Amino acid sequence: MLHTPSRGRWLSRQEMALVLVTAVWGATFLVVHIAVQYSGPWFFIGMRFITAGLISAIIFARILRGITRKEIVAGAAIGVMIFLGYGLQTVGLQTIDSSTSAFITALYVPLVPILQWIVFKKPPRLLTWIGVVLAFAGLMLLADPGSASFSFGGGEIATVVSTLPIAAEIILIGWFAGKVNLGRITVIQLLVAGVLGFLTMPVVGEQPPVFSWVWVAAAVALGAASCLIQLTMNWAQKSVSPTRATIIYAAEPVWAAIIGRIAGERLPPIAIAGAVFIVAGALVSELNLRKRTDTTAPDEMSGGTGDPAASTHISNERTDA
């Protein structure tokens, strides 16, 4: 049965934990933005996810022996989506600030039901379409089409494209949910994403970076954070309803904007308005007006949105920025 906060207590321990990990996810955008000033994007992706994969392998060492072919296939498929999604996002963070990247990335939330419609012929609800319209309007405001020139450059385009594989990742997680061991495919997907990052370097002509403690610390910190967040998510989502979790996760780009502002980033007013529209679109697309009961299964999250929504975050650790 889902946990209900006690009277006079706004957030339960589990919900507070999700608020904290969401803030950490928001901070990862700035960390990556700084790291790619010292390292190429694909090298950093390789380091980040290989580190996360090795830490996960240590955590789940006891259960790796029983790995199945289906789990290898599932982990590899999800790993490819992580590689494409977070790789393109990292490419974008070379030229755009962390706040803009975070808000654009939030577009994957309303994209999930649209892709489900295309793949599984499951038509989206009215609220989903409303959310898509709000998110698209927000994207246009972020681009500021009323200015002297349409401001979407290569970084913004790469980030927009990255939302497609991120959304596909959520769908794959839902497809394999209940059919595979979460710990095993977590290790596989992280290692696959890391290896593909390194293999992409010669393809795009990227050279290994000069040694710097900046990208070393960032890769290790993000790898460790990915594992810690994964474990926290698994614990908290056993007792937090999908609706409440969605609301908490939708604040991820807001946290990124707050942390980015502290670091000196400044979004113009029209971009802030666009950010509000995108967050509203993500929230609206995930709302369910039908009455839920206390027996609603927390695992519903793994098929609807995702890591925020919720299944996304279940899959990675966010693996998230």
Stockholm file with secondary structure:
# STOCKHOLM 1.0

chainA/1-321         MLHTPSRGRWLSRQEMALVLVTAVWGATFLVVHIAVQYSGPWFFIGMRFITAGLISAIIFARILRGITRKEIVAGAAIGVMIFLGYGLQTVGLQTIDSSTSAFITALYVPLVPILQWIVFKKPPRLLTWIGVVLAFAGLMLLADPGSASFSFGGGEIATVVSTLPIAAEIILIGWFAGKVNLGRITVIQLLVAGVLGFLTMPVVGEQPPVFSWVWVAAAVALGAASCLIQLTMNWAQKSVSPTRATIIYAAEPVWAAIIGRIAGERLPPIAIAGAVFIVAGALVSELNLRKRTDTTAPDEMSGGTGDPAASTHISNERTDA
#=GR chainA/1-321 SS CCCCCCTTCSSCHHHHHHHHHHHHHHHHHHHHHHHTTTSCHHHHHHHHHHHHHHHHHHHTGGGGGGCCHHHHHHHHHHHHHHHHHHHHHHHHTTTSCHHHHHHHHTTHHHHHHHHHHHHHCCCCCHHHHHHHHHHHHHHHHHHCTTSSSCCCCHHHHHHHHHHHHHHHHHHHHHHHTTTSCHHHHHHHHHHHHHHHHHHHHHHHTCCCCCCCHHHHHHHHHHHHHHHHHHHHHHHHTTTSCHHHHHHHHTTHHHHHHHHHHHTTCCCCHHHHHHHHHHHHHHHHHHCCCSCCCTTCCGGGHHHHSCSSHHHHHHHTTCCCC
#=GC SS_cons         CCCCCCTTCSSCHHHHHHHHHHHHHHHHHHHHHHHTTTSCHHHHHHHHHHHHHHHHHHHTGGGGGGCCHHHHHHHHHHHHHHHHHHHHHHHHTTTSCHHHHHHHHTTHHHHHHHHHHHHHCCCCCHHHHHHHHHHHHHHHHHHCTTSSSCCCCHHHHHHHHHHHHHHHHHHHHHHHTTTSCHHHHHHHHHHHHHHHHHHHHHHHTCCCCCCCHHHHHHHHHHHHHHHHHHHHHHHHTTTSCHHHHHHHHTTHHHHHHHHHHHTTCCCCHHHHHHHHHHHHHHHHHHCCCSCCCTTCCGGGHHHHSCSSHHHHHHHTTCCCC
//
